[in-house]
Amino acid sequence: MVVRSASADCRLLSAEFRVWVGAGSWRESFNARTNAAVAAASQETARGLLVTIAELQLENDKLRETVNTQESMREEMQTNMKQAFMRGVCALNIEAMSVMSASAPSDAAPLVRAHCSLPHPLGGTRSDVHLSGVTTK
């Protein structure tokens, strides 16, 4: 059996107490380093997400512009088709009137010019349509 003195026991307890207290500071420093690493990773992730959001907003703006352009082109095409159909209907009506009337086709030409003066989608007007639908320019 080993007999120790009271002062040796006191020194042993003192050393153990210092290790126990030191372990607490080690844990605190570890927690602080871990929290700092987590905060840095969170900030990096947030920066990456902000960049992604900005890129997606730019893409969204470009797509909206494309949609607006296509809508305006569609509306213009519908207007041009409507005018073309109206010119065709007008020419058909004038030809029907000339067939039903006793007047000569040469007398109907001014009617065609008067009724079929809608603007052409490629520019100008189509008032030069004869009864047969052939243009004279």
FIDRENVEX-974669 format. One record per residue (C-alpha): z, y, x; residue in three letters. Coordinates in Angstrom, 1 decimal. Each point is the difference from the previous one (the first is absolute). Example, Ala and Ser with C-alpha at 12.3 -4.5 7.8 and 13.67 -1.06 7.14 Angstrom:
2
<atom><zz>7.8</zz><yy>-4.5</yy><xx>12.3</xx><code>ALA</code></atom>
<atom><zz>-0.7</zz><yy>3.4</yy><xx>1.4</xx><code>SER</code></atom>
***
This chain:
137
<atom><zz>0.0</zz><yy>0.0</yy><xx>0.0</xx><code>MET</code></atom>
<atom><zz>-1.0</zz><yy>3.4</yy><xx>1.3</xx><code>VAL</code></atom>
<atom><zz>2.6</zz><yy>2.6</yy><xx>-0.3</xx><code>VAL</code></atom>
<atom><zz>-1.3</zz><yy>3.5</yy><xx>-0.3</xx><code>ARG</code></atom>
<atom><zz>1.8</zz><yy>3.2</yy><xx>0.2</xx><code>SER</code></atom>
<atom><zz>0.1</zz><yy>2.6</yy><xx>-2.7</xx><code>ALA</code></atom>
<atom><zz>-1.9</zz><yy>2.5</yy><xx>2.1</xx><code>SER</code></atom>
<atom><zz>-2.8</zz><yy>-2.6</yy><xx>0.5</xx><code>ALA</code></atom>
<atom><zz>-0.2</zz><yy>-0.6</yy><xx>-3.8</xx><code>ASP</code></atom>
<atom><zz>-0.1</zz><yy>3.7</yy><xx>-0.6</xx><code>CYS</code></atom>
<atom><zz>-2.8</zz><yy>0.4</yy><xx>2.5</xx><code>ARG</code></atom>
<atom><zz>-1.9</zz><yy>-2.8</yy><xx>-1.6</xx><code>LEU</code></atom>
<atom><zz>0.4</zz><yy>1.5</yy><xx>-3.5</xx><code>LEU</code></atom>
<atom><zz>-1.0</zz><yy>3.4</yy><xx>1.3</xx><code>SER</code></atom>
<atom><zz>-3.2</zz><yy>-1.5</yy><xx>1.5</xx><code>ALA</code></atom>
<atom><zz>-0.8</zz><yy>-1.8</yy><xx>-3.2</xx><code>GLU</code></atom>
<atom><zz>0.6</zz><yy>3.1</yy><xx>-2.0</xx><code>PHE</code></atom>
<atom><zz>-2.4</zz><yy>2.0</yy><xx>2.2</xx><code>ARG</code></atom>
<atom><zz>-2.7</zz><yy>-2.7</yy><xx>-0.5</xx><code>VAL</code></atom>
<atom><zz>0.5</zz><yy>0.1</yy><xx>-3.7</xx><code>TRP</code></atom>
<atom><zz>-0.2</zz><yy>3.8</yy><xx>-0.1</xx><code>VAL</code></atom>
<atom><zz>-3.1</zz><yy>-0.1</yy><xx>2.3</xx><code>GLY</code></atom>
<atom><zz>-1.7</zz><yy>-2.5</yy><xx>-2.2</xx><code>ALA</code></atom>
<atom><zz>0.3</zz><yy>2.6</yy><xx>-2.9</xx><code>GLY</code></atom>
<atom><zz>-1.8</zz><yy>2.6</yy><xx>2.0</xx><code>SER</code></atom>
<atom><zz>-2.7</zz><yy>-2.5</yy><xx>1.0</xx><code>TRP</code></atom>
<atom><zz>-0.5</zz><yy>-0.7</yy><xx>-3.7</xx><code>ARG</code></atom>
<atom><zz>-0.2</zz><yy>3.6</yy><xx>-0.9</xx><code>GLU</code></atom>
<atom><zz>-2.5</zz><yy>0.7</yy><xx>2.8</xx><code>SER</code></atom>
<atom><zz>-2.0</zz><yy>-3.0</yy><xx>-1.2</xx><code>PHE</code></atom>
<atom><zz>0.0</zz><yy>1.2</yy><xx>-3.6</xx><code>ASN</code></atom>
<atom><zz>-1.0</zz><yy>3.5</yy><xx>1.2</xx><code>ALA</code></atom>
<atom><zz>-2.9</zz><yy>-1.4</yy><xx>2.0</xx><code>ARG</code></atom>
<atom><zz>-1.1</zz><yy>-2.2</yy><xx>-2.9</xx><code>THR</code></atom>
<atom><zz>0.2</zz><yy>2.9</yy><xx>-2.5</xx><code>ASN</code></atom>
<atom><zz>-2.0</zz><yy>2.2</yy><xx>2.3</xx><code>ALA</code></atom>
<atom><zz>-2.7</zz><yy>-2.7</yy><xx>0.4</xx><code>ALA</code></atom>
<atom><zz>-0.1</zz><yy>-0.4</yy><xx>-3.8</xx><code>VAL</code></atom>
<atom><zz>-0.3</zz><yy>3.7</yy><xx>-0.5</xx><code>ALA</code></atom>
<atom><zz>-2.8</zz><yy>0.3</yy><xx>2.6</xx><code>ALA</code></atom>
<atom><zz>-1.9</zz><yy>-2.9</yy><xx>-1.6</xx><code>ALA</code></atom>
<atom><zz>0.4</zz><yy>1.6</yy><xx>-3.4</xx><code>SER</code></atom>
<atom><zz>-1.3</zz><yy>3.3</yy><xx>1.2</xx><code>GLN</code></atom>
<atom><zz>-3.0</zz><yy>-1.7</yy><xx>1.7</xx><code>GLU</code></atom>
<atom><zz>-0.7</zz><yy>-1.8</yy><xx>-3.3</xx><code>THR</code></atom>
<atom><zz>0.3</zz><yy>3.2</yy><xx>-2.0</xx><code>ALA</code></atom>
<atom><zz>-2.5</zz><yy>1.7</yy><xx>2.4</xx><code>ARG</code></atom>
<atom><zz>-2.4</zz><yy>-2.8</yy><xx>-0.3</xx><code>GLY</code></atom>
<atom><zz>0.2</zz><yy>0.1</yy><xx>-3.8</xx><code>LEU</code></atom>
<atom><zz>-0.5</zz><yy>3.7</yy><xx>-0.1</xx><code>LEU</code></atom>
<atom><zz>-3.2</zz><yy>-0.4</yy><xx>2.1</xx><code>VAL</code></atom>
<atom><zz>-1.2</zz><yy>-2.7</yy><xx>-2.4</xx><code>THR</code></atom>
<atom><zz>0.8</zz><yy>2.1</yy><xx>-3.0</xx><code>ILE</code></atom>
<atom><zz>-2.0</zz><yy>2.9</yy><xx>1.5</xx><code>ALA</code></atom>
<atom><zz>-3.0</zz><yy>-2.3</yy><xx>0.8</xx><code>GLU</code></atom>
<atom><zz>0.1</zz><yy>-1.4</yy><xx>-3.6</xx><code>LEU</code></atom>
<atom><zz>0.1</zz><yy>3.6</yy><xx>-1.4</xx><code>GLN</code></atom>
<atom><zz>-3.0</zz><yy>0.9</yy><xx>2.0</xx><code>LEU</code></atom>
<atom><zz>-1.9</zz><yy>-3.1</yy><xx>-1.2</xx><code>GLU</code></atom>
<atom><zz>1.1</zz><yy>0.8</yy><xx>-3.6</xx><code>ASN</code></atom>
<atom><zz>-1.4</zz><yy>3.5</yy><xx>0.3</xx><code>ASP</code></atom>
<atom><zz>-3.3</zz><yy>-1.2</yy><xx>1.4</xx><code>LYS</code></atom>
<atom><zz>-0.3</zz><yy>-2.6</yy><xx>-2.8</xx><code>LEU</code></atom>
<atom><zz>0.8</zz><yy>2.6</yy><xx>-2.7</xx><code>ARG</code></atom>
<atom><zz>-2.7</zz><yy>2.2</yy><xx>1.5</xx><code>GLU</code></atom>
<atom><zz>-2.4</zz><yy>-2.9</yy><xx>-0.1</xx><code>THR</code></atom>
<atom><zz>0.8</zz><yy>-0.7</yy><xx>-3.6</xx><code>VAL</code></atom>
<atom><zz>-0.4</zz><yy>3.7</yy><xx>-1.0</xx><code>ASN</code></atom>
<atom><zz>-3.4</zz><yy>0.0</yy><xx>1.8</xx><code>THR</code></atom>
<atom><zz>-1.1</zz><yy>-3.1</yy><xx>-1.8</xx><code>GLN</code></atom>
<atom><zz>1.1</zz><yy>1.3</yy><xx>-3.4</xx><code>GLU</code></atom>
<atom><zz>-1.9</zz><yy>3.2</yy><xx>0.5</xx><code>SER</code></atom>
<atom><zz>-3.1</zz><yy>-2.0</yy><xx>1.1</xx><code>MET</code></atom>
<atom><zz>0.4</zz><yy>-2.1</yy><xx>-3.1</xx><code>ARG</code></atom>
<atom><zz>0.2</zz><yy>3.0</yy><xx>-2.3</xx><code>GLU</code></atom>
<atom><zz>-3.0</zz><yy>1.6</yy><xx>1.6</xx><code>GLU</code></atom>
<atom><zz>-2.0</zz><yy>-3.3</yy><xx>-0.4</xx><code>MET</code></atom>
<atom><zz>1.0</zz><yy>-0.2</yy><xx>-3.7</xx><code>GLN</code></atom>
<atom><zz>-1.1</zz><yy>3.6</yy><xx>-0.5</xx><code>THR</code></atom>
<atom><zz>-3.4</zz><yy>-0.8</yy><xx>1.7</xx><code>ASN</code></atom>
<atom><zz>-0.5</zz><yy>-3.1</yy><xx>-2.0</xx><code>MET</code></atom>
<atom><zz>0.9</zz><yy>1.8</yy><xx>-3.2</xx><code>LYS</code></atom>
<atom><zz>-2.6</zz><yy>2.7</yy><xx>0.8</xx><code>GLN</code></atom>
<atom><zz>-2.6</zz><yy>-2.7</yy><xx>0.9</xx><code>ALA</code></atom>
<atom><zz>0.6</zz><yy>-1.8</yy><xx>-3.3</xx><code>PHE</code></atom>
<atom><zz>-0.2</zz><yy>3.3</yy><xx>-1.9</xx><code>MET</code></atom>
<atom><zz>-3.3</zz><yy>0.8</yy><xx>1.7</xx><code>ARG</code></atom>
<atom><zz>-1.3</zz><yy>-3.4</yy><xx>-1.0</xx><code>GLY</code></atom>
<atom><zz>1.1</zz><yy>0.3</yy><xx>-3.6</xx><code>VAL</code></atom>
<atom><zz>-1.5</zz><yy>3.5</yy><xx>-0.1</xx><code>CYS</code></atom>
<atom><zz>-3.3</zz><yy>-1.2</yy><xx>1.3</xx><code>ALA</code></atom>
<atom><zz>0.1</zz><yy>-2.9</yy><xx>-2.4</xx><code>LEU</code></atom>
<atom><zz>0.7</zz><yy>2.3</yy><xx>-2.9</xx><code>ASN</code></atom>
<atom><zz>-2.8</zz><yy>2.3</yy><xx>0.9</xx><code>ILE</code></atom>
<atom><zz>-2.4</zz><yy>-2.8</yy><xx>0.3</xx><code>GLU</code></atom>
<atom><zz>1.1</zz><yy>-1.4</yy><xx>-3.4</xx><code>ALA</code></atom>
<atom><zz>-0.5</zz><yy>3.5</yy><xx>-1.5</xx><code>MET</code></atom>
<atom><zz>-3.5</zz><yy>0.2</yy><xx>1.5</xx><code>SER</code></atom>
<atom><zz>-0.9</zz><yy>-3.4</yy><xx>-1.3</xx><code>VAL</code></atom>
<atom><zz>1.2</zz><yy>0.9</yy><xx>-3.5</xx><code>MET</code></atom>
<atom><zz>-1.5</zz><yy>3.5</yy><xx>0.0</xx><code>SER</code></atom>
<atom><zz>-3.6</zz><yy>0.8</yy><xx>-0.5</xx><code>ALA</code></atom>
<atom><zz>-0.1</zz><yy>2.3</yy><xx>3.1</xx><code>SER</code></atom>
<atom><zz>-1.7</zz><yy>-0.9</yy><xx>3.3</xx><code>ALA</code></atom>
<atom><zz>2.2</zz><yy>-1.2</yy><xx>2.9</xx><code>PRO</code></atom>
<atom><zz>-1.0</zz><yy>3.2</yy><xx>1.9</xx><code>SER</code></atom>
<atom><zz>1.8</zz><yy>2.0</yy><xx>-2.7</xx><code>ASP</code></atom>
<atom><zz>3.2</zz><yy>-2.1</yy><xx>0.6</xx><code>ALA</code></atom>
<atom><zz>0.3</zz><yy>0.8</yy><xx>3.7</xx><code>ALA</code></atom>
<atom><zz>1.8</zz><yy>3.4</yy><xx>-0.6</xx><code>PRO</code></atom>
<atom><zz>2.5</zz><yy>-1.9</yy><xx>-2.2</xx><code>LEU</code></atom>
<atom><zz>0.7</zz><yy>-2.4</yy><xx>2.8</xx><code>VAL</code></atom>
<atom><zz>0.5</zz><yy>2.9</yy><xx>2.4</xx><code>ARG</code></atom>
<atom><zz>2.3</zz><yy>1.7</yy><xx>-2.4</xx><code>ALA</code></atom>
<atom><zz>2.1</zz><yy>-3.0</yy><xx>-0.9</xx><code>HIS</code></atom>
<atom><zz>0.1</zz><yy>-1.9</yy><xx>3.3</xx><code>CYS</code></atom>
<atom><zz>1.1</zz><yy>2.8</yy><xx>2.4</xx><code>SER</code></atom>
<atom><zz>3.2</zz><yy>-1.8</yy><xx>1.1</xx><code>LEU</code></atom>
<atom><zz>0.7</zz><yy>0.3</yy><xx>3.8</xx><code>PRO</code></atom>
<atom><zz>-1.1</zz><yy>-3.0</yy><xx>2.0</xx><code>HIS</code></atom>
<atom><zz>2.7</zz><yy>-1.6</yy><xx>2.3</xx><code>PRO</code></atom>
<atom><zz>-2.2</zz><yy>0.4</yy><xx>3.0</xx><code>LEU</code></atom>
<atom><zz>-0.5</zz><yy>3.7</yy><xx>-0.7</xx><code>GLY</code></atom>
<atom><zz>-2.3</zz><yy>2.0</yy><xx>-2.2</xx><code>GLY</code></atom>
<atom><zz>-0.8</zz><yy>-0.6</yy><xx>-3.6</xx><code>THR</code></atom>
<atom><zz>-2.1</zz><yy>-2.7</yy><xx>-1.8</xx><code>ARG</code></atom>
<atom><zz>-1.9</zz><yy>2.4</yy><xx>-2.3</xx><code>SER</code></atom>
<atom><zz>-3.2</zz><yy>-1.3</yy><xx>1.4</xx><code>ASP</code></atom>
<atom><zz>0.1</zz><yy>-3.3</yy><xx>-1.9</xx><code>VAL</code></atom>
<atom><zz>-3.1</zz><yy>-0.8</yy><xx>-2.0</xx><code>HIS</code></atom>
<atom><zz>0.0</zz><yy>-2.2</yy><xx>-3.1</xx><code>LEU</code></atom>
<atom><zz>-0.9</zz><yy>-3.0</yy><xx>2.1</xx><code>SER</code></atom>
<atom><zz>3.1</zz><yy>0.6</yy><xx>2.2</xx><code>GLY</code></atom>
<atom><zz>-2.1</zz><yy>0.8</yy><xx>3.1</xx><code>VAL</code></atom>
<atom><zz>1.1</zz><yy>3.1</yy><xx>1.9</xx><code>THR</code></atom>
<atom><zz>-2.4</zz><yy>2.6</yy><xx>1.3</xx><code>THR</code></atom>
<atom><zz>1.3</zz><yy>2.0</yy><xx>2.9</xx><code>LYS</code></atom>
***
